[in-house]
Amino acid sequence: MITRSLRDVRWVLTWWTAGVSAFIVLYLSVYGNIKQSPELYGPAMLAKFPGPLRDLMGGLEDMTSGAGFLQTVVYQLFVPMLCIACATLLANRALATPEETGTLELIVTLPVDRRRLVLARFAALVLSLLVLTAVTLLVAAGMVTLVSAGVPFGRILAGHTGVLLIALFYGTVALTAGAATGRRIVASAVVGVWVVAGYAVTTIGRSVEGIAWLKWVSPFHYYSSGRPLYEGLPVGDYLVLAGATVVLALTAVLAFDRRDVGV
Amino acid sequence: MTAVVQTEGLTKYYGKRRGLEDLTLEIQPGEVFGYLGPNGAGKTTTIRLLLDVIRPTRGTVRVLGGDPREPATRARMGYLPGDLVLEERDRAIDYLRFLGRARGGVPAARIEALAERFDADLSVPMRKLSKGNKQKIGLIQAFMHEPEFVILDEPTAGLDPLVQQEFLALVREVRTSGRTVLMSSHVLAEVENVSDRVGIVRAGRLVAVENVAVLREKAVRRVELHFESPVPRDAFDDLPGVRDLRVEGAGVSCTIDGRPDALIKAAARFTVVHLVSAEPDLEEIFLTYYSHEEAHHDHPQPA
């Protein structure tokens, strides 16, 4: 079952991995210029973005150091968002899409326990995202060495682990919504709203008093507040993400097990 | 002997919409059971309940003595969905191998033999297959693991007559080997040649279960006779079971309710040049049953 799921997504996964890798290569390759004239690019960046927008981009205080640049262009927004999009796509392919097209009907009549079916699809999602993040981690580490950004591999690994965890978290959100409703649009909408709201709360929302407490339900809080690129693996935060993912996956199993398929 | 299908008061509502109401049915081993009804009558709902694709609102369902919710029960079943959707990107052979593995292994030779029998090409991506050819793949997967109980939802849809014959032959072989088949259709002609019993479902209720022979006998059919020379009307008046009689010169047409015996004997006195007996129309059979049923069921019909 797992092999089968992996086979199903091999091309999507290949293209997304290539895309995210290309993105990392492209953005990190300009670091050479910034490094040569930090006094030019630093203030220019700050001037270009007004306050709230700067918050949205994660502050931009430190664009000129290696870790700061890496954080801003790779780990702040673009790479996690791309990986979340990819995870949502893969998760939808696991249950909601086959249910909507109709191929799932035959699959649930196979002598495979429904709970095992969901777990197998979840395992395939985990493995797919591992491939995506492992390859892009190597690309990122390679580029960092190439442009001499001076960030140790351990920190990049810590940052990238976060990417895997947040992508997996949102992928599991999509999987669970899909398992419970059988509808791709619902799954994607839940992820979309939670991503935008969660990201906004941990960036712009930080300076707004009334909503600051909302950060506790934002996965991005656990993703970024430990500053893994500067301080290494934020074990506690990451465990929260991983734990929430496990709870969601179990919810998916239970939800799918007790439901009519394809009606 | 344990019944292959045993349902009691099986009921399924989709929210407020009725899918199936109060189905009590037994199917015995070695039987080919035809499940007839117009579209939306509840055939697919019944079949999905038997396979645990959907869950009953009320009532019980046992298949092969077990709960269809158990993978072990489903391992002994084969299924052809009514609206079959295949993995478009896959080659048929890869898809069949995957299904075979999931069902505990199917010898490659058996898949090949079935493919040859139905003249199916397994090497092309399934999106390139026509409807009929997709249906062949669906049939192969339903039979390939030699299940004890095969459920076929509208199996002959899209098949050309030659393949249909091959399919019916396969169903007979399955019966001969003591295994059981349930096949649904909205056309009686599709199932009557191969079925032992037929269940008729209408508006979510099973209105009749009959042996095929009995059903045919009960069925209303249209008969037209042409004679060499004009015949007198009184030769055909008041024959038992004959209605709507029209005699026009050398032509006689009427509707027969039950056995055509009296009409044939009356006609035998003249020289018959041509005889047409229209296949009993399922709709008319329904009407026959439905008018009987209404007396029994005084439940208000939900809209």
Boltz contact constraints between the chains, C-beta under 6 A:
constraints:
  - contact:
      token1: [A, 4]
      token2: [B, 98]
      max_distance: 6.0
  - contact:
      token1: [A, 101]
      token2: [B, 85]
      max_distance: 6.0
  - contact:
      token1: [A, 102]
      token2: [B, 85]
      max_distance: 6.0
  - contact:
      token1: [A, 103]
      token2: [B, 85]
      max_distance: 6.0
  - contact:
      token1: [A, 103]
      token2: [B, 87]
      max_distance: 6.0
  - contact:
      token1: [A, 105]
      token2: [B, 53]
      max_distance: 6.0
  - contact:
      token1: [A, 105]
      token2: [B, 81]
      max_distance: 6.0
  - contact:
      token1: [A, 106]
      token2: [B, 81]
      max_distance: 6.0
  - contact:
      token1: [A, 108]
      token2: [B, 53]
      max_distance: 6.0
  - contact:
      token1: [A, 109]
      token2: [B, 51]
      max_distance: 6.0
  - contact:
      token1: [A, 109]
      token2: [B, 74]
      max_distance: 6.0
  - contact:
      token1: [A, 109]
      token2: [B, 79]
      max_distance: 6.0
  - contact:
      token1: [A, 110]
      token2: [B, 102]
      max_distance: 6.0
  - contact:
      token1: [A, 111]
      token2: [B, 71]
      max_distance: 6.0
  - contact:
      token1: [A, 111]
      token2: [B, 74]
      max_distance: 6.0
  - contact:
      token1: [A, 111]
      token2: [B, 75]
      max_distance: 6.0
  - contact:
      token1: [A, 112]
      token2: [B, 71]
      max_distance: 6.0
  - contact:
      token1: [A, 112]
      token2: [B, 102]
      max_distance: 6.0
  - contact:
      token1: [A, 113]
      token2: [B, 71]
      max_distance: 6.0
  - contact:
      token1: [A, 260]
      token2: [B, 54]
      max_distance: 6.0
  - contact:
      token1: [A, 260]
      token2: [B, 55]
      max_distance: 6.0
  - contact:
      token1: [A, 261]
      token2: [B, 53]
      max_distance: 6.0
  - contact:
      token1: [A, 263]
      token2: [B, 14]
      max_distance: 6.0
